């Protein structure tokens, strides 16, 4: 009988969620060194989108859930119309985003709700219609479906239905953690943003970092339209950076170029941006090319001019997102590129996205884009 070698035995024992020995591409993101985060105050305060008072202020090292907590505290302190509610919100929430806010601002403004997503969003719409600025939390994006009717048929249509009366539900914000985290399975791993991007009247936003989360959340609360903010829960504790302590807003429906390039454009948002950044680093070394990376930030209405301008320059485009590939955000972006930049394309637009299947408890990482898949897409468009 042939006995397996020791390296083979070790390989067989390796947990599925770990990277293989001597892996070159699919290795864990080093959040302490990634160029997508502000590791120094100088880097943070040099952001040209910050208002002067924020750029002249101080910063503090925060992770993503702490930045959200800071934004909520800032909004609650600045405007008595701001309310915060959802399941377990008064206790700090499952991910601690509302920690200590009930003690600080009282149970009339920060409070728990029954376990009813339809009720949470319906109540929030009513509050906004009466002039309040409610921030409603859906505990996981996977649980938003009972509230879908309220979002689509009430919140999104409110201004349209009101005609010339001037009524609206601006200030309504619905927050929801989304995305894979490694062990969420069917009901704690979904990225349903593409379902919401089909609805005129809603803005759909996903931040990539603590600084972005604070600015986009405060921008959403101030927005005259209802806004759904999808928060990548894998980044709640992993993404840590310097965040301005002053109050500031970042623009909705405006993409941000994170890295300029001349040969390929990669468009993404949320957690996959870190995957794209790692793939770009290796591809540029191996192929001698220059890749542009754009954070969409708002998935609807999204920044078409910024994307078309970049693709007209590079001639190649790849769209990357964690949600399923079928009828996803990438399909809309790819179609728009084909319509607006077809004659400048040097290769077909590539989509790297989640597979069209439900998320299993095991092998979750195989469902979503990894560095190898993004790297291969770069190779395909360059060699086409």
C-alpha positions in Angstrom: 0.0 0.0 0.0 1.4 3.4 -1.0 1.5 5.9 1.9 0.8 9.6 1.0 3.7 11.9 1.4 3.9 14.3 4.4 3.3 17.5 2.2 0.2 15.8 0.8 -1.1 14.9 4.2 -0.6 18.5 5.4 -2.4 19.8 2.3 -5.3 17.5 2.9 -5.6 18.8 6.5 -5.5 22.4 5.5 -8.8 24.2 6.3 -10.7 25.2 3.2 -10.9 28.9 4.3 -7.1 29.3 4.4 -4.9 30.2 1.5 -2.7 27.4 -0.1 1.0 27.2 0.9 3.2 29.6 -1.2 0.1 31.3 -2.7 1.1 34.2 -4.9 -2.3 35.9 -5.6 -5.0 34.7 -3.3 -3.5 35.8 0.0 -5.4 37.7 2.8 -5.7 41.5 2.3 -3.1 43.4 4.5 -5.4 46.2 5.7 -2.4 47.7 7.5 -0.7 48.6 4.2 -3.4 48.7 1.5 -3.3 51.9 -0.5 -7.0 52.1 -0.3 -7.0 53.3 3.3 -5.6 56.4 4.9 -2.8 55.3 7.2 -1.7 58.8 8.2 -3.5 62.0 9.1 -1.8 63.8 6.2 -3.2 61.3 3.7 -6.6 61.6 5.2 -6.8 65.4 5.3 -5.4 65.8 1.8 -8.7 64.4 0.3 -9.9 67.3 -1.9 -13.6 66.3 -1.4 -13.4 67.3 2.3 -14.6 70.8 3.2 -12.0 73.3 4.5 -13.0 73.0 8.1 -12.5 69.2 8.0 -9.2 69.4 6.2 -8.0 71.9 8.8 -9.1 69.7 11.7 -7.9 66.5 13.4 -8.2 62.8 12.7 -8.7 59.7 14.7 -8.0 56.1 13.9 -11.3 54.3 13.5 -12.6 51.1 12.0 -15.7 51.1 9.8 -18.3 50.4 12.5 -16.7 53.1 14.7 -16.9 55.6 11.9 -20.5 54.8 11.3 -21.1 55.3 15.1 -19.3 58.6 14.9 -21.4 59.7 11.9 -24.7 58.8 13.7 -23.6 60.6 16.9 -22.7 63.7 14.8 -26.1 63.7 13.0 -28.0 63.1 16.2 -26.2 66.0 18.0 -26.6 68.4 15.1 -30.3 67.9 14.3 -33.1 66.9 16.7 -35.1 65.6 13.7 -32.7 62.7 13.3 -34.0 59.4 14.8 -32.2 56.0 14.9 -34.1 52.7 15.3 -34.1 49.0 14.4 -33.8 45.6 15.9 -31.4 45.7 18.9 -30.3 49.2 18.0 -30.6 50.6 21.5 -28.3 47.9 22.8 -25.6 48.9 20.2 -26.7 46.6 17.3 -25.4 43.3 16.2 -22.2 45.0 14.8 -22.0 47.7 17.5 -22.7 50.5 15.1 -25.1 52.3 17.5 -23.2 51.6 20.7 -23.9 54.1 23.5 -26.1 56.3 21.4 -29.3 55.5 23.3 -27.6 56.5 26.5 -26.3 59.7 24.9 -29.4 60.8 23.1 -32.2 59.1 24.9 -34.7 56.4 24.3 -37.1 58.7 22.4 -34.6 59.2 19.6 -32.6 55.9 19.6 -34.8 52.9 20.2 -35.5 49.2 19.5 -38.3 48.1 17.2 -40.2 44.8 16.9 -38.8 42.1 14.5 -40.6 43.5 11.5 -38.6 44.8 8.6 -41.8 46.0 6.8 -42.8 47.8 10.0 -39.4 49.4 10.4 -39.2 50.8 6.9 -42.9 51.8 6.9 -42.5 53.6 10.2 -39.4 55.4 8.8 -41.3 56.5 5.7 -44.0 58.0 7.9 -41.4 59.8 10.0 -39.7 61.3 7.0 -43.0 62.4 5.5 -43.7 64.4 8.7 -40.3 66.1 8.5 -38.1 63.9 10.6 -34.8 62.4 9.4 -35.0 58.7 10.3 -32.1 56.3 10.1 -33.6 52.8 10.0 -31.4 49.7 10.4 -32.2 46.4 8.8 -30.1 43.9 10.8 -28.9 42.1 7.7 -29.5 42.9 4.0 -30.8 39.4 3.7 -33.8 40.5 5.7 -34.8 43.4 3.6 -37.3 41.5 1.4 -40.3 41.9 3.7 -39.6 45.7 3.5 -39.2 45.6 -0.3 -42.8 46.7 -0.9 -42.3 49.7 1.4 -39.1 50.8 -0.3 -40.4 50.3 -3.9 -44.0 51.3 -3.7 -43.9 53.9 -0.9 -40.4 55.5 -0.4 -39.3 55.5 -4.0 -42.6 56.8 -5.4 -43.4 59.4 -2.7 -42.1 62.5 -4.4 -43.5 61.4 -7.8 -46.9 60.7 -6.3 -47.0 64.0 -4.4 -46.8 66.0 -7.6 -46.5 69.7 -7.1 -47.3 69.6 -3.4 -43.6 69.6 -2.5 -44.0 66.6 -0.1 -41.1 64.1 0.0 -39.3 61.6 2.2 -35.9 63.2 2.0 -33.7 62.4 5.0 -34.9 58.8 5.0 -31.9 56.5 5.3 -32.1 52.7 5.5 -28.8 51.0 6.6 -28.1 47.3 6.1 -25.0 45.2 6.5 -24.3 43.1 3.4 -21.9 40.7 1.8 -20.0 37.6 2.5 -18.0 37.2 5.7 -16.9 33.6 5.5 -19.6 31.7 7.3 -22.9 33.5 6.8 -24.5 30.9 4.5 -27.9 31.5 3.0 -29.3 34.2 5.2 -26.4 36.3 6.3 -24.2 36.7 3.2 -26.3 38.2 0.5 -25.5 41.3 -1.6 -28.9 42.3 -3.0 -28.0 45.8 -4.2 -28.9 45.1 -7.9 -32.5 44.6 -6.9 -32.6 48.1 -5.5 -30.8 49.7 -8.5 -33.9 49.1 -10.7 -36.0 51.5 -8.6 -36.2 55.2 -9.7 -36.4 57.4 -6.6 -34.0 55.5 -4.4 -30.2 56.1 -4.1 -28.1 53.1 -3.3 -24.7 53.6 -1.7 -21.9 51.3 -0.5 -18.8 52.7 1.3 -15.4 51.0 1.1 -13.7 52.5 4.1 -14.3 54.3 7.5 -13.7 57.8 6.0 -16.1 57.1 3.2 -18.7 55.5 5.5 -18.9 58.6 7.7 -19.0 61.1 4.9 -21.5 59.1 2.7 -23.8 58.4 5.7 -23.9 62.1 6.7 -24.5 63.0 3.0 -27.3 60.5 2.9 -29.0 62.0 6.0 -28.8 65.4 4.3 -30.0 64.1 0.9 -33.5 65.2 -0.3 -34.0 61.6 -1.6 -34.4 58.3 0.3 -31.1 56.5 0.5 -30.2 52.8 1.1 -26.7 52.4 2.5 -25.2 48.9 2.1 -22.4 48.3 4.6 -19.9 45.5 3.8 -19.9 43.7 7.1 -16.5 42.0 6.4 -15.0 45.5 6.7 -16.6 46.6 10.0 -13.5 45.7 11.9 -11.0 44.9 9.2 -10.9 48.3 7.6 -9.1 50.8 9.9 -7.9 54.2 9.0 -7.5 57.9 10.0 -10.9 59.6 9.9 -11.6 63.3 10.2 -13.3 64.2 13.5 -15.2 67.2 12.1 -18.6 66.8 10.5 -18.4 66.5 6.7 -20.4 65.0 3.8 -19.2 63.2 0.7 -21.1 63.5 -2.6 -23.6 60.9 -3.6 -23.8 59.6 -7.2 -20.1 60.6 -7.8 -17.5 57.9 -8.5 -13.9 58.3 -7.1 -10.8 57.4 -9.0 -8.6 55.6 -6.5 -5.7 55.0 -8.9 -5.1 56.4 -12.3 -4.0 54.3 -15.2 -3.8 54.3 -19.0 -4.3 50.7 -20.2 -7.3 49.1 -18.3 -10.2 50.5 -16.2 -11.5 48.5 -13.3 -14.8 49.6 -11.8 -15.9 48.2 -8.5 -17.4 49.2 -5.1 -17.3 48.0 -1.5 -15.2 45.1 -0.3 -14.1 43.8 -3.7 -12.0 47.0 -4.2 -9.4 45.5 -2.0 -9.3 42.3 -4.2 -9.0 44.5 -7.3 -6.1 46.5 -5.7 -4.2 43.3 -5.0 -4.8 42.0 -8.5 -3.7 45.3 -10.1 -0.4 45.3 -8.2 0.5 41.8 -9.5 -0.8 42.4 -13.0 1.2 45.7 -13.4 4.3 43.9 -12.3 3.8 40.9 -14.7 2.4 42.6 -17.8 4.0 46.1 -17.7 0.7 47.9 -17.8 -1.1 50.7 -16.0 -4.5 50.0 -14.5 -7.1 52.6 -13.4 -9.2 51.7 -10.4 -12.6 53.5 -9.8 -14.9 53.2 -6.8 -18.4 53.6 -8.0 -19.6 54.4 -4.4 -23.2 55.0 -5.5 -24.6 52.1 -7.5 -27.8 54.1 -8.4 -27.9 56.7 -9.8 -24.3 56.0 -10.7 -21.6 58.3 -12.2 -21.8 57.5 -16.0 -19.6 60.4 -17.2 -16.7 59.4 -14.9 -16.8 55.8 -16.1 -17.1 56.6 -19.8 -14.3 59.2 -19.6 -12.0 56.6 -18.1 -12.8 53.8 -20.6 -12.5 56.2 -23.5 -8.9 56.8 -22.3 -7.9 53.2 -21.5 -10.0 51.2 -24.1 -10.5 48.3 -21.7 -13.0 47.8 -18.9 -13.6 45.3 -16.2 -16.5 45.5 -13.7 -16.1 43.6 -10.4 -18.7 43.1 -7.7 -19.6 40.5 -5.1 -23.3 40.1 -5.9 -24.4 37.6 -8.5 -23.4 38.2 -12.1 -26.9 37.8 -13.5 -28.6 41.1 -14.0 -26.1 42.7 -11.7 -24.7 46.2 -11.5 -21.9 45.1 -13.8 -24.4 44.3 -16.6 -25.7 47.9 -16.5 -22.2 49.4 -16.4 -21.1 47.1 -19.3 -24.1 48.0 -21.4 -23.5 51.7 -20.8 -19.9 51.4 -21.8 -20.9 49.5 -25.0 -23.3 52.3 -25.8 -21.0 55.2 -24.9 -17.5 54.1 -25.7 -17.8 51.2 -28.2 -15.5 52.7 -30.8 -12.7 53.1 -28.2 -12.9 49.5 -26.9 -9.9 47.3 -27.5 -11.5 44.3 -25.9 -14.9 43.1 -24.7 -16.0 44.4 -21.3 -15.4 41.8 -18.7 -17.5 41.1 -15.6 -16.0 39.4 -12.6 -18.8 38.8 -10.0 -20.5 36.3 -7.7 -21.7 33.1 -9.3 -25.4 32.7 -10.0 -26.1 30.5 -7.1 -27.0 30.7 -3.4 -24.3 31.0 -0.8 -23.5 27.8 1.0 -22.1 27.5 4.5 -18.9 25.9 3.3 -16.7 27.2 0.5 -18.2 30.7 0.6 -15.0 32.2 -0.9 -15.5 30.2 -4.1 -18.7 32.1 -4.8 -17.3 35.6 -4.9 -14.5 37.2 -6.9 -10.9 36.6 -5.8 -7.6 38.0 -6.8 -6.9 35.2 -9.4 -10.2 35.9 -11.2 -9.6 39.6 -11.4 -6.0 39.0 -12.5 -7.1 36.7 -15.2 -9.7 39.2 -16.5 -6.9 41.8 -16.7 -4.8 39.3 -18.6 -7.6 38.6 -21.0 -8.4 42.2 -22.0 -4.7 43.1 -22.4 -4.0 40.1 -24.6 -7.2 40.3 -26.6 
